[in-house]
Amino acid sequence: MKIIYIRYKSLLIVVLIVFVILLISSLLFLKMGNRSQETFFNDDVFYKGNVDDNIIAFTCNVDWGNEYIPTMLEIFKKNDIKITFFVTGRWADKNSELLKQIYDNGHEIGNHGYTHRDYDKLSYEQNKSEILRADQVISQTLKYKAKYFAPPSGAYNDSTVRAAKELGYNVIMWSIDTIDWRKDSTKDKIINRVITKPHNSAIVLMHPKEETIKALPTIIQSLTEKGYKIGCVSDIVK
């Protein structure tokens, strides 16, 4: 049997290299973890509301899907429900009459940024510009000041939160996701994703999609039967 002898000095160097690599990896992991934790527990970011009551907020992010919004509004009107629609500025620019229709139906309007992009990859100034541009479009169209901001795709960083706060916004995320934007999301899958996870001050995320429209009546009926009231973000964030 061939025996390989390793010099003590060479072995020591290898051990030191491995130690340094592990130390650097650990520091990077802790740094990333701390940043994530710092943002997640920020008082201005809400994954759910802070009202301990049987109220669930529905939110609908809008950057497309105009053909489904009138039907959605009819469903909510029939059930006497007001929710929060987060609209992008570019959508609001092109669809001012539809935006007014949503608002005139008594629904709350939120800011979804001007364009639909990953805000966690933007600088502070870029985040502020996107939020402010959407704010201006909403204000000019409705004479209304939105106070909640939902980052597209839920992507944000510390600069996003700071920019939103300086512009008078709380950042809204979600605790129940319909994932209705995915192609394989059927009516039954959407229903199941919502009615199996209800809790006080939950925030349900949806979009104007055909399968969502089909699912809404059953979702509303199920949550109501379980004793929940359905409302908008301002009903659960105080």
mmCIF file of the C-alpha atoms, coordinates in Angstrom:
data_MODEL
# 
_entry.id   MODEL 
# 
loop_
_atom_site.group_PDB 
_atom_site.id 
_atom_site.type_symbol 
_atom_site.label_atom_id 
_atom_site.label_alt_id 
_atom_site.label_comp_id 
_atom_site.label_asym_id 
_atom_site.label_entity_id 
_atom_site.label_seq_id 
_atom_site.pdbx_PDB_ins_code 
_atom_site.Cartn_x 
_atom_site.Cartn_y 
_atom_site.Cartn_z 
_atom_site.occupancy 
_atom_site.B_iso_or_equiv 
_atom_site.pdbx_formal_charge 
_atom_site.auth_seq_id 
_atom_site.auth_comp_id 
_atom_site.auth_asym_id 
_atom_site.auth_atom_id 
_atom_site.pdbx_PDB_model_num 
ATOM 1   C CA . MET A 1 1   ? 0.000   0.000  0.000   1.00 0.00 ? 1   MET A CA 1 
ATOM 2   C CA . LYS A 1 2   ? 1.328   3.369  -0.989  1.00 0.00 ? 2   LYS A CA 1 
ATOM 3   C CA . ILE A 1 3   ? 1.464   5.842  1.878   1.00 0.00 ? 3   ILE A CA 1 
ATOM 4   C CA . ILE A 1 4   ? 1.262   9.526  1.098   1.00 0.00 ? 4   ILE A CA 1 
ATOM 5   C CA . TYR A 1 5   ? 3.119   11.726 3.528   1.00 0.00 ? 5   TYR A CA 1 
ATOM 6   C CA . ILE A 1 6   ? 1.959   15.301 3.867   1.00 0.00 ? 6   ILE A CA 1 
ATOM 7   C CA . ARG A 1 7   ? 4.327   17.746 5.318   1.00 0.00 ? 7   ARG A CA 1 
ATOM 8   C CA . TYR A 1 8   ? 3.151   19.467 8.451   1.00 0.00 ? 8   TYR A CA 1 
ATOM 9   C CA . LYS A 1 9   ? 3.647   22.917 6.927   1.00 0.00 ? 9   LYS A CA 1 
ATOM 10  C CA . SER A 1 10  ? 1.555   22.074 3.830   1.00 0.00 ? 10  SER A CA 1 
ATOM 11  C CA . LEU A 1 11  ? -1.223  20.630 5.980   1.00 0.00 ? 11  LEU A CA 1 
ATOM 12  C CA . LEU A 1 12  ? -1.279  23.768 8.124   1.00 0.00 ? 12  LEU A CA 1 
ATOM 13  C CA . ILE A 1 13  ? -1.644  25.969 5.035   1.00 0.00 ? 13  ILE A CA 1 
ATOM 14  C CA . VAL A 1 14  ? -4.563  23.882 3.735   1.00 0.00 ? 14  VAL A CA 1 
ATOM 15  C CA . VAL A 1 15  ? -6.305  24.063 7.121   1.00 0.00 ? 15  VAL A CA 1 
ATOM 16  C CA . LEU A 1 16  ? -5.841  27.828 7.272   1.00 0.00 ? 16  LEU A CA 1 
ATOM 17  C CA . ILE A 1 17  ? -7.247  28.296 3.749   1.00 0.00 ? 17  ILE A CA 1 
ATOM 18  C CA . VAL A 1 18  ? -10.326 26.209 4.571   1.00 0.00 ? 18  VAL A CA 1 
ATOM 19  C CA . PHE A 1 19  ? -10.808 28.157 7.814   1.00 0.00 ? 19  PHE A CA 1 
ATOM 20  C CA . VAL A 1 20  ? -10.630 31.524 6.034   1.00 0.00 ? 20  VAL A CA 1 
ATOM 21  C CA . ILE A 1 21  ? -13.140 30.393 3.380   1.00 0.00 ? 21  ILE A CA 1 
ATOM 22  C CA . LEU A 1 22  ? -15.576 29.166 6.028   1.00 0.00 ? 22  LEU A CA 1 
ATOM 23  C CA . LEU A 1 23  ? -15.155 32.377 8.044   1.00 0.00 ? 23  LEU A CA 1 
ATOM 24  C CA . ILE A 1 24  ? -15.859 34.610 5.028   1.00 0.00 ? 24  ILE A CA 1 
ATOM 25  C CA . SER A 1 25  ? -18.895 32.501 4.054   1.00 0.00 ? 25  SER A CA 1 
ATOM 26  C CA . SER A 1 26  ? -20.274 32.718 7.580   1.00 0.00 ? 26  SER A CA 1 
ATOM 27  C CA . LEU A 1 27  ? -19.849 36.500 7.714   1.00 0.00 ? 27  LEU A CA 1 
ATOM 28  C CA . LEU A 1 28  ? -21.577 36.941 4.362   1.00 0.00 ? 28  LEU A CA 1 
ATOM 29  C CA . PHE A 1 29  ? -24.448 34.702 5.443   1.00 0.00 ? 29  PHE A CA 1 
ATOM 30  C CA . LEU A 1 30  ? -24.901 36.611 8.701   1.00 0.00 ? 30  LEU A CA 1 
ATOM 31  C CA . LYS A 1 31  ? -24.795 39.934 6.899   1.00 0.00 ? 31  LYS A CA 1 
ATOM 32  C CA . MET A 1 32  ? -27.456 38.860 4.393   1.00 0.00 ? 32  MET A CA 1 
ATOM 33  C CA . GLY A 1 33  ? -29.566 37.326 7.150   1.00 0.00 ? 33  GLY A CA 1 
ATOM 34  C CA . ASN A 1 34  ? -29.395 40.478 9.249   1.00 0.00 ? 34  ASN A CA 1 
ATOM 35  C CA . ARG A 1 35  ? -30.399 42.660 6.312   1.00 0.00 ? 35  ARG A CA 1 
ATOM 36  C CA . SER A 1 36  ? -33.315 40.389 5.511   1.00 0.00 ? 36  SER A CA 1 
ATOM 37  C CA . GLN A 1 37  ? -34.430 40.299 9.132   1.00 0.00 ? 37  GLN A CA 1 
ATOM 38  C CA . GLU A 1 38  ? -34.030 44.048 9.470   1.00 0.00 ? 38  GLU A CA 1 
ATOM 39  C CA . THR A 1 39  ? -36.353 44.613 6.520   1.00 0.00 ? 39  THR A CA 1 
ATOM 40  C CA . PHE A 1 40  ? -38.848 41.855 7.327   1.00 0.00 ? 40  PHE A CA 1 
ATOM 41  C CA . PHE A 1 41  ? -39.519 43.212 10.799  1.00 0.00 ? 41  PHE A CA 1 
ATOM 42  C CA . ASN A 1 42  ? -39.637 46.834 9.672   1.00 0.00 ? 42  ASN A CA 1 
ATOM 43  C CA . ASP A 1 43  ? -42.713 48.510 11.180  1.00 0.00 ? 43  ASP A CA 1 
ATOM 44  C CA . ASP A 1 44  ? -43.570 49.958 7.792   1.00 0.00 ? 44  ASP A CA 1 
ATOM 45  C CA . VAL A 1 45  ? -43.862 46.576 6.035   1.00 0.00 ? 45  VAL A CA 1 
ATOM 46  C CA . PHE A 1 46  ? -47.040 44.572 6.565   1.00 0.00 ? 46  PHE A CA 1 
ATOM 47  C CA . TYR A 1 47  ? -47.353 40.900 5.650   1.00 0.00 ? 47  TYR A CA 1 
ATOM 48  C CA . LYS A 1 48  ? -50.629 40.936 7.592   1.00 0.00 ? 48  LYS A CA 1 
ATOM 49  C CA . GLY A 1 49  ? -52.597 43.563 9.442   1.00 0.00 ? 49  GLY A CA 1 
ATOM 50  C CA . ASN A 1 50  ? -52.322 44.532 13.094  1.00 0.00 ? 50  ASN A CA 1 
ATOM 51  C CA . VAL A 1 51  ? -56.026 44.336 13.960  1.00 0.00 ? 51  VAL A CA 1 
ATOM 52  C CA . ASP A 1 52  ? -56.923 41.230 15.957  1.00 0.00 ? 52  ASP A CA 1 
ATOM 53  C CA . ASP A 1 53  ? -60.363 40.727 14.472  1.00 0.00 ? 53  ASP A CA 1 
ATOM 54  C CA . ASN A 1 54  ? -62.056 38.423 11.950  1.00 0.00 ? 54  ASN A CA 1 
ATOM 55  C CA . ILE A 1 55  ? -61.275 40.712 9.030   1.00 0.00 ? 55  ILE A CA 1 
ATOM 56  C CA . ILE A 1 56  ? -59.452 39.676 5.871   1.00 0.00 ? 56  ILE A CA 1 
ATOM 57  C CA . ALA A 1 57  ? -58.209 42.234 3.352   1.00 0.00 ? 57  ALA A CA 1 
ATOM 58  C CA . PHE A 1 58  ? -58.443 41.468 -0.357  1.00 0.00 ? 58  PHE A CA 1 
ATOM 59  C CA . THR A 1 59  ? -55.849 43.145 -2.565  1.00 0.00 ? 59  THR A CA 1 
ATOM 60  C CA . CYS A 1 60  ? -55.774 43.102 -6.354  1.00 0.00 ? 60  CYS A CA 1 
ATOM 61  C CA . ASN A 1 61  ? -52.605 44.140 -8.177  1.00 0.00 ? 61  ASN A CA 1 
ATOM 62  C CA . VAL A 1 62  ? -53.369 45.714 -11.541 1.00 0.00 ? 62  VAL A CA 1 
ATOM 63  C CA . ASP A 1 63  ? -50.985 46.174 -14.468 1.00 0.00 ? 63  ASP A CA 1 
ATOM 64  C CA . TRP A 1 64  ? -53.122 44.257 -16.986 1.00 0.00 ? 64  TRP A CA 1 
ATOM 65  C CA . GLY A 1 65  ? -56.381 42.288 -17.076 1.00 0.00 ? 65  GLY A CA 1 
ATOM 66  C CA . ASN A 1 66  ? -58.765 45.132 -17.947 1.00 0.00 ? 66  ASN A CA 1 
ATOM 67  C CA . GLU A 1 67  ? -61.292 42.719 -19.457 1.00 0.00 ? 67  GLU A CA 1 
ATOM 68  C CA . TYR A 1 68  ? -61.873 41.041 -16.090 1.00 0.00 ? 68  TYR A CA 1 
ATOM 69  C CA . ILE A 1 69  ? -62.119 44.111 -13.848 1.00 0.00 ? 69  ILE A CA 1 
ATOM 70  C CA . PRO A 1 70  ? -65.792 45.043 -14.586 1.00 0.00 ? 70  PRO A CA 1 
ATOM 71  C CA . THR A 1 71  ? -66.915 41.505 -13.685 1.00 0.00 ? 71  THR A CA 1 
ATOM 72  C CA . MET A 1 72  ? -64.789 41.619 -10.561 1.00 0.00 ? 72  MET A CA 1 
ATOM 73  C CA . LEU A 1 73  ? -66.407 44.896 -9.571  1.00 0.00 ? 73  LEU A CA 1 
ATOM 74  C CA . GLU A 1 74  ? -69.865 43.389 -10.052 1.00 0.00 ? 74  GLU A CA 1 
ATOM 75  C CA . ILE A 1 75  ? -69.013 40.455 -7.789  1.00 0.00 ? 75  ILE A CA 1 
ATOM 76  C CA . PHE A 1 76  ? -67.790 42.761 -5.061  1.00 0.00 ? 76  PHE A CA 1 
ATOM 77  C CA . LYS A 1 77  ? -70.786 45.071 -5.454  1.00 0.00 ? 77  LYS A CA 1 
ATOM 78  C CA . LYS A 1 78  ? -73.216 42.143 -5.210  1.00 0.00 ? 78  LYS A CA 1 
ATOM 79  C CA . ASN A 1 79  ? -71.563 41.053 -1.950  1.00 0.00 ? 79  ASN A CA 1 
ATOM 80  C CA . ASP A 1 80  ? -71.154 44.601 -0.581  1.00 0.00 ? 80  ASP A CA 1 
ATOM 81  C CA . ILE A 1 81  ? -67.365 44.249 -0.410  1.00 0.00 ? 81  ILE A CA 1 
ATOM 82  C CA . LYS A 1 82  ? -64.731 46.962 -0.785  1.00 0.00 ? 82  LYS A CA 1 
ATOM 83  C CA . ILE A 1 83  ? -61.133 45.904 -1.406  1.00 0.00 ? 83  ILE A CA 1 
ATOM 84  C CA . THR A 1 84  ? -57.789 47.538 -2.208  1.00 0.00 ? 84  THR A CA 1 
ATOM 85  C CA . PHE A 1 85  ? -56.671 47.769 -5.845  1.00 0.00 ? 85  PHE A CA 1 
ATOM 86  C CA . PHE A 1 86  ? -52.945 48.406 -6.249  1.00 0.00 ? 86  PHE A CA 1 
ATOM 87  C CA . VAL A 1 87  ? -52.424 49.965 -9.677  1.00 0.00 ? 87  VAL A CA 1 
ATOM 88  C CA . THR A 1 88  ? -49.233 50.739 -11.572 1.00 0.00 ? 88  THR A CA 1 
ATOM 89  C CA . GLY A 1 89  ? -48.778 54.303 -12.765 1.00 0.00 ? 89  GLY A CA 1 
ATOM 90  C CA . ARG A 1 90  ? -48.377 53.279 -16.385 1.00 0.00 ? 90  ARG A CA 1 
ATOM 91  C CA . TRP A 1 91  ? -51.672 51.365 -16.220 1.00 0.00 ? 91  TRP A CA 1 
ATOM 92  C CA . ALA A 1 92  ? -53.419 54.294 -14.551 1.00 0.00 ? 92  ALA A CA 1 
ATOM 93  C CA . ASP A 1 93  ? -52.052 56.614 -17.245 1.00 0.00 ? 93  ASP A CA 1 
ATOM 94  C CA . LYS A 1 94  ? -53.656 54.541 -20.004 1.00 0.00 ? 94  LYS A CA 1 
ATOM 95  C CA . ASN A 1 95  ? -56.848 53.549 -18.182 1.00 0.00 ? 95  ASN A CA 1 
ATOM 96  C CA . SER A 1 96  ? -57.977 56.601 -16.265 1.00 0.00 ? 96  SER A CA 1 
ATOM 97  C CA . GLU A 1 97  ? -61.696 55.917 -16.833 1.00 0.00 ? 97  GLU A CA 1 
ATOM 98  C CA . LEU A 1 98  ? -61.436 52.353 -15.548 1.00 0.00 ? 98  LEU A CA 1 
ATOM 99  C CA . LEU A 1 99  ? -59.444 53.592 -12.563 1.00 0.00 ? 99  LEU A CA 1 
ATOM 100 C CA . LYS A 1 100 ? -62.205 56.109 -11.823 1.00 0.00 ? 100 LYS A CA 1 
ATOM 101 C CA . GLN A 1 101 ? -64.788 53.347 -12.105 1.00 0.00 ? 101 GLN A CA 1 
ATOM 102 C CA . ILE A 1 102 ? -62.936 51.270 -9.506  1.00 0.00 ? 102 ILE A CA 1 
ATOM 103 C CA . TYR A 1 103 ? -62.655 54.267 -7.204  1.00 0.00 ? 103 TYR A CA 1 
ATOM 104 C CA . ASP A 1 104 ? -66.277 55.338 -7.720  1.00 0.00 ? 104 ASP A CA 1 
ATOM 105 C CA . ASN A 1 105 ? -67.348 51.845 -6.662  1.00 0.00 ? 105 ASN A CA 1 
ATOM 106 C CA . GLY A 1 106 ? -65.885 52.648 -3.253  1.00 0.00 ? 106 GLY A CA 1 
ATOM 107 C CA . HIS A 1 107 ? -62.694 50.624 -3.477  1.00 0.00 ? 107 HIS A CA 1 
ATOM 108 C CA . GLU A 1 108 ? -59.406 51.726 -1.967  1.00 0.00 ? 108 GLU A CA 1 
ATOM 109 C CA . ILE A 1 109 ? -56.614 52.596 -4.400  1.00 0.00 ? 109 ILE A CA 1 
ATOM 110 C CA . GLY A 1 110 ? -53.014 51.720 -3.643  1.00 0.00 ? 110 GLY A CA 1 
ATOM 111 C CA . ASN A 1 111 ? -49.695 52.460 -5.341  1.00 0.00 ? 111 ASN A CA 1 
ATOM 112 C CA . HIS A 1 112 ? -48.038 49.613 -7.285  1.00 0.00 ? 112 HIS A CA 1 
ATOM 113 C CA . GLY A 1 113 ? -45.133 51.680 -8.609  1.00 0.00 ? 113 GLY A CA 1 
ATOM 114 C CA . TYR A 1 114 ? -45.053 53.282 -12.036 1.00 0.00 ? 114 TYR A CA 1 
ATOM 115 C CA . THR A 1 115 ? -43.681 50.266 -13.902 1.00 0.00 ? 115 THR A CA 1 
ATOM 116 C CA . HIS A 1 116 ? -43.813 46.581 -13.026 1.00 0.00 ? 116 HIS A CA 1 
ATOM 117 C CA . ARG A 1 117 ? -40.193 45.724 -12.260 1.00 0.00 ? 117 ARG A CA 1 
ATOM 118 C CA . ASP A 1 118 ? -38.040 44.261 -9.487  1.00 0.00 ? 118 ASP A CA 1 
ATOM 119 C CA . TYR A 1 119 ? -37.731 47.084 -6.969  1.00 0.00 ? 119 TYR A CA 1 
ATOM 120 C CA . ASP A 1 120 ? -35.206 45.155 -4.887  1.00 0.00 ? 120 ASP A CA 1 
ATOM 121 C CA . LYS A 1 121 ? -32.717 45.788 -7.684  1.00 0.00 ? 121 LYS A CA 1 
ATOM 122 C CA . LEU A 1 122 ? -33.282 49.550 -7.724  1.00 0.00 ? 122 LEU A CA 1 
ATOM 123 C CA . SER A 1 123 ? -31.405 52.266 -5.877  1.00 0.00 ? 123 SER A CA 1 
ATOM 124 C CA . TYR A 1 124 ? -33.064 54.581 -3.376  1.00 0.00 ? 124 TYR A CA 1 
ATOM 125 C CA . GLU A 1 125 ? -33.497 57.321 -5.996  1.00 0.00 ? 125 GLU A CA 1 
ATOM 126 C CA . GLN A 1 126 ? -34.943 54.890 -8.545  1.00 0.00 ? 126 GLN A CA 1 
ATOM 127 C CA . ASN A 1 127 ? -37.377 53.479 -5.987  1.00 0.00 ? 127 ASN A CA 1 
ATOM 128 C CA . LYS A 1 128 ? -38.465 56.949 -4.980  1.00 0.00 ? 128 LYS A CA 1 
ATOM 129 C CA . SER A 1 129 ? -38.963 57.998 -8.605  1.00 0.00 ? 129 SER A CA 1 
ATOM 130 C CA . GLU A 1 130 ? -41.113 54.950 -9.416  1.00 0.00 ? 130 GLU A CA 1 
ATOM 131 C CA . ILE A 1 131 ? -43.332 55.371 -6.357  1.00 0.00 ? 131 ILE A CA 1 
ATOM 132 C CA . LEU A 1 132 ? -43.627 59.128 -6.788  1.00 0.00 ? 132 LEU A CA 1 
ATOM 133 C CA . ARG A 1 133 ? -44.566 58.925 -10.487 1.00 0.00 ? 133 ARG A CA 1 
ATOM 134 C CA . ALA A 1 134 ? -47.386 56.492 -9.707  1.00 0.00 ? 134 ALA A CA 1 
ATOM 135 C CA . ASP A 1 135 ? -48.449 58.677 -6.781  1.00 0.00 ? 135 ASP A CA 1 
ATOM 136 C CA . GLN A 1 136 ? -48.741 61.679 -9.069  1.00 0.00 ? 136 GLN A CA 1 
ATOM 137 C CA . VAL A 1 137 ? -50.833 59.846 -11.668 1.00 0.00 ? 137 VAL A CA 1 
ATOM 138 C CA . ILE A 1 138 ? -53.242 58.535 -9.027  1.00 0.00 ? 138 ILE A CA 1 
ATOM 139 C CA . SER A 1 139 ? -53.492 61.928 -7.327  1.00 0.00 ? 139 SER A CA 1 
ATOM 140 C CA . GLN A 1 140 ? -54.105 63.804 -10.571 1.00 0.00 ? 140 GLN A CA 1 
ATOM 141 C CA . THR A 1 141 ? -56.693 61.307 -11.822 1.00 0.00 ? 141 THR A CA 1 
ATOM 142 C CA . LEU A 1 142 ? -58.682 60.813 -8.636  1.00 0.00 ? 142 LEU A CA 1 
ATOM 143 C CA . LYS A 1 143 ? -57.776 63.823 -6.464  1.00 0.00 ? 143 LYS A CA 1 
ATOM 144 C CA . TYR A 1 144 ? -56.903 61.154 -3.922  1.00 0.00 ? 144 TYR A CA 1 
ATOM 145 C CA . LYS A 1 145 ? -53.725 60.440 -1.921  1.00 0.00 ? 145 LYS A CA 1 
ATOM 146 C CA . ALA A 1 146 ? -52.898 56.745 -1.747  1.00 0.00 ? 146 ALA A CA 1 
ATOM 147 C CA . LYS A 1 147 ? -51.188 55.626 1.461   1.00 0.00 ? 147 LYS A CA 1 
ATOM 148 C CA . TYR A 1 148 ? -50.254 52.009 0.764   1.00 0.00 ? 148 TYR A CA 1 
ATOM 149 C CA . PHE A 1 149 ? -47.568 50.748 -1.602  1.00 0.00 ? 149 PHE A CA 1 
ATOM 150 C CA . ALA A 1 150 ? -47.328 47.158 -2.889  1.00 0.00 ? 150 ALA A CA 1 
ATOM 151 C CA . PRO A 1 151 ? -44.009 46.418 -4.637  1.00 0.00 ? 151 PRO A CA 1 
ATOM 152 C CA . PRO A 1 152 ? -44.446 44.401 -7.851  1.00 0.00 ? 152 PRO A CA 1 
ATOM 153 C CA . SER A 1 153 ? -43.704 40.692 -7.332  1.00 0.00 ? 153 SER A CA 1 
ATOM 154 C CA . GLY A 1 154 ? -43.174 41.474 -3.652  1.00 0.00 ? 154 GLY A CA 1 
ATOM 155 C CA . ALA A 1 155 ? -39.591 42.493 -4.474  1.00 0.00 ? 155 ALA A CA 1 
ATOM 156 C CA . TYR A 1 156 ? -38.165 45.207 -2.248  1.00 0.00 ? 156 TYR A CA 1 
ATOM 157 C CA . ASN A 1 157 ? -35.042 46.223 -0.370  1.00 0.00 ? 157 ASN A CA 1 
ATOM 158 C CA . ASP A 1 158 ? -34.246 48.675 2.420   1.00 0.00 ? 158 ASP A CA 1 
ATOM 159 C CA . SER A 1 159 ? -34.129 51.531 -0.107  1.00 0.00 ? 159 SER A CA 1 
ATOM 160 C CA . THR A 1 160 ? -37.662 50.671 -1.251  1.00 0.00 ? 160 THR A CA 1 
ATOM 161 C CA . VAL A 1 161 ? -38.966 50.819 2.314   1.00 0.00 ? 161 VAL A CA 1 
ATOM 162 C CA . ARG A 1 162 ? -37.135 54.076 3.057   1.00 0.00 ? 162 ARG A CA 1 
ATOM 163 C CA . ALA A 1 163 ? -38.355 55.744 -0.146  1.00 0.00 ? 163 ALA A CA 1 
ATOM 164 C CA . ALA A 1 164 ? -41.933 54.595 0.449   1.00 0.00 ? 164 ALA A CA 1 
ATOM 165 C CA . LYS A 1 165 ? -41.898 55.828 4.039   1.00 0.00 ? 165 LYS A CA 1 
ATOM 166 C CA . GLU A 1 166 ? -40.536 59.229 3.051   1.00 0.00 ? 166 GLU A CA 1 
ATOM 167 C CA . LEU A 1 167 ? -43.382 59.545 0.543   1.00 0.00 ? 167 LEU A CA 1 
ATOM 168 C CA . GLY A 1 168 ? -45.943 58.699 3.232   1.00 0.00 ? 168 GLY A CA 1 
ATOM 169 C CA . TYR A 1 169 ? -46.516 55.031 2.385   1.00 0.00 ? 169 TYR A CA 1 
ATOM 170 C CA . ASN A 1 170 ? -46.626 51.770 4.282   1.00 0.00 ? 170 ASN A CA 1 
ATOM 171 C CA . VAL A 1 171 ? -45.358 48.771 2.300   1.00 0.00 ? 171 VAL A CA 1 
ATOM 172 C CA . ILE A 1 172 ? -47.988 46.046 1.873   1.00 0.00 ? 172 ILE A CA 1 
ATOM 173 C CA . MET A 1 173 ? -47.145 42.417 1.172   1.00 0.00 ? 173 MET A CA 1 
ATOM 174 C CA . TRP A 1 174 ? -49.455 39.413 1.712   1.00 0.00 ? 174 TRP A CA 1 
ATOM 175 C CA . SER A 1 175 ? -50.013 36.386 3.924   1.00 0.00 ? 175 SER A CA 1 
ATOM 176 C CA . ILE A 1 176 ? -52.226 34.429 1.492   1.00 0.00 ? 176 ILE A CA 1 
ATOM 177 C CA . ASP A 1 177 ? -51.225 34.207 -2.167  1.00 0.00 ? 177 ASP A CA 1 
ATOM 178 C CA . THR A 1 178 ? -53.689 33.005 -4.810  1.00 0.00 ? 178 THR A CA 1 
ATOM 179 C CA . ILE A 1 179 ? -50.777 32.606 -7.268  1.00 0.00 ? 179 ILE A CA 1 
ATOM 180 C CA . ASP A 1 180 ? -53.475 33.202 -9.886  1.00 0.00 ? 180 ASP A CA 1 
ATOM 181 C CA . TRP A 1 181 ? -50.996 34.599 -12.415 1.00 0.00 ? 181 TRP A CA 1 
ATOM 182 C CA . ARG A 1 182 ? -49.529 31.150 -13.018 1.00 0.00 ? 182 ARG A CA 1 
ATOM 183 C CA . LYS A 1 183 ? -50.839 29.286 -16.069 1.00 0.00 ? 183 LYS A CA 1 
ATOM 184 C CA . ASP A 1 184 ? -51.656 26.146 -14.107 1.00 0.00 ? 184 ASP A CA 1 
ATOM 185 C CA . SER A 1 185 ? -53.756 28.044 -11.551 1.00 0.00 ? 185 SER A CA 1 
ATOM 186 C CA . THR A 1 186 ? -57.299 26.780 -11.968 1.00 0.00 ? 186 THR A CA 1 
ATOM 187 C CA . LYS A 1 187 ? -60.423 27.959 -10.185 1.00 0.00 ? 187 LYS A CA 1 
ATOM 188 C CA . ASP A 1 188 ? -60.254 25.070 -7.698  1.00 0.00 ? 188 ASP A CA 1 
ATOM 189 C CA . LYS A 1 189 ? -56.562 25.619 -6.923  1.00 0.00 ? 189 LYS A CA 1 
ATOM 190 C CA . ILE A 1 190 ? -57.164 29.307 -6.254  1.00 0.00 ? 190 ILE A CA 1 
ATOM 191 C CA . ILE A 1 191 ? -60.119 28.543 -3.993  1.00 0.00 ? 191 ILE A CA 1 
ATOM 192 C CA . ASN A 1 192 ? -58.098 25.991 -2.036  1.00 0.00 ? 192 ASN A CA 1 
ATOM 193 C CA . ARG A 1 193 ? -55.146 28.361 -1.585  1.00 0.00 ? 193 ARG A CA 1 
ATOM 194 C CA . VAL A 1 194 ? -57.408 30.893 0.118   1.00 0.00 ? 194 VAL A CA 1 
ATOM 195 C CA . ILE A 1 195 ? -60.030 29.005 2.106   1.00 0.00 ? 195 ILE A CA 1 
ATOM 196 C CA . THR A 1 196 ? -57.513 26.650 3.740   1.00 0.00 ? 196 THR A CA 1 
ATOM 197 C CA . LYS A 1 197 ? -55.426 29.489 5.230   1.00 0.00 ? 197 LYS A CA 1 
ATOM 198 C CA . PRO A 1 198 ? -57.762 32.171 6.636   1.00 0.00 ? 198 PRO A CA 1 
ATOM 199 C CA . HIS A 1 199 ? -56.647 34.063 9.741   1.00 0.00 ? 199 HIS A CA 1 
ATOM 200 C CA . ASN A 1 200 ? -57.350 37.379 11.418  1.00 0.00 ? 200 ASN A CA 1 
ATOM 201 C CA . SER A 1 201 ? -55.929 40.386 9.544   1.00 0.00 ? 201 SER A CA 1 
ATOM 202 C CA . ALA A 1 202 ? -54.850 38.249 6.607   1.00 0.00 ? 202 ALA A CA 1 
ATOM 203 C CA . ILE A 1 203 ? -53.918 39.929 3.329   1.00 0.00 ? 203 ILE A CA 1 
ATOM 204 C CA . VAL A 1 204 ? -55.010 37.998 0.241   1.00 0.00 ? 204 VAL A CA 1 
ATOM 205 C CA . LEU A 1 205 ? -53.177 38.778 -3.008  1.00 0.00 ? 205 LEU A CA 1 
ATOM 206 C CA . MET A 1 206 ? -54.955 38.375 -6.344  1.00 0.00 ? 206 MET A CA 1 
ATOM 207 C CA . HIS A 1 207 ? -54.955 39.721 -9.899  1.00 0.00 ? 207 HIS A CA 1 
ATOM 208 C CA . PRO A 1 208 ? -57.661 40.347 -12.514 1.00 0.00 ? 208 PRO A CA 1 
ATOM 209 C CA . LYS A 1 209 ? -57.620 36.870 -14.084 1.00 0.00 ? 209 LYS A CA 1 
ATOM 210 C CA . GLU A 1 210 ? -60.345 34.676 -15.563 1.00 0.00 ? 210 GLU A CA 1 
ATOM 211 C CA . GLU A 1 211 ? -59.870 31.836 -13.063 1.00 0.00 ? 211 GLU A CA 1 
ATOM 212 C CA . THR A 1 212 ? -59.849 34.320 -10.192 1.00 0.00 ? 212 THR A CA 1 
ATOM 213 C CA . ILE A 1 213 ? -63.238 35.640 -11.316 1.00 0.00 ? 213 ILE A CA 1 
ATOM 214 C CA . LYS A 1 214 ? -64.571 32.091 -11.318 1.00 0.00 ? 214 LYS A CA 1 
ATOM 215 C CA . ALA A 1 215 ? -63.149 31.430 -7.854  1.00 0.00 ? 215 ALA A CA 1 
ATOM 216 C CA . LEU A 1 216 ? -64.257 34.623 -6.105  1.00 0.00 ? 216 LEU A CA 1 
ATOM 217 C CA . PRO A 1 217 ? -67.934 33.725 -5.361  1.00 0.00 ? 217 PRO A CA 1 
ATOM 218 C CA . THR A 1 218 ? -66.917 30.475 -3.630  1.00 0.00 ? 218 THR A CA 1 
ATOM 219 C CA . ILE A 1 219 ? -64.068 32.159 -1.737  1.00 0.00 ? 219 ILE A CA 1 
ATOM 220 C CA . ILE A 1 220 ? -66.350 34.943 -0.512  1.00 0.00 ? 220 ILE A CA 1 
ATOM 221 C CA . GLN A 1 221 ? -69.067 32.494 0.543   1.00 0.00 ? 221 GLN A CA 1 
ATOM 222 C CA . SER A 1 222 ? -66.615 30.199 2.342   1.00 0.00 ? 222 SER A CA 1 
ATOM 223 C CA . LEU A 1 223 ? -64.874 32.987 4.278   1.00 0.00 ? 223 LEU A CA 1 
ATOM 224 C CA . THR A 1 224 ? -68.209 34.568 5.207   1.00 0.00 ? 224 THR A CA 1 
ATOM 225 C CA . GLU A 1 225 ? -69.522 31.247 6.518   1.00 0.00 ? 225 GLU A CA 1 
ATOM 226 C CA . LYS A 1 226 ? -66.390 30.942 8.651   1.00 0.00 ? 226 LYS A CA 1 
ATOM 227 C CA . GLY A 1 227 ? -67.216 34.275 10.261  1.00 0.00 ? 227 GLY A CA 1 
ATOM 228 C CA . TYR A 1 228 ? -64.804 36.528 8.403   1.00 0.00 ? 228 TYR A CA 1 
ATOM 229 C CA . LYS A 1 229 ? -65.546 39.990 7.080   1.00 0.00 ? 229 LYS A CA 1 
ATOM 230 C CA . ILE A 1 230 ? -63.805 40.902 3.821   1.00 0.00 ? 230 ILE A CA 1 
ATOM 231 C CA . GLY A 1 231 ? -62.442 44.402 3.445   1.00 0.00 ? 231 GLY A CA 1 
ATOM 232 C CA . CYS A 1 232 ? -59.549 46.553 2.308   1.00 0.00 ? 232 CYS A CA 1 
ATOM 233 C CA . VAL A 1 233 ? -56.081 47.190 3.705   1.00 0.00 ? 233 VAL A CA 1 
ATOM 234 C CA . SER A 1 234 ? -57.123 50.186 5.798   1.00 0.00 ? 234 SER A CA 1 
ATOM 235 C CA . ASP A 1 235 ? -59.546 47.890 7.663   1.00 0.00 ? 235 ASP A CA 1 
ATOM 236 C CA . ILE A 1 236 ? -56.688 45.809 9.061   1.00 0.00 ? 236 ILE A CA 1 
ATOM 237 C CA . VAL A 1 237 ? -53.760 48.263 9.258   1.00 0.00 ? 237 VAL A CA 1 
ATOM 238 C CA . LYS A 1 238 ? -54.243 50.839 11.989  1.00 0.00 ? 238 LYS A CA 1 
# 
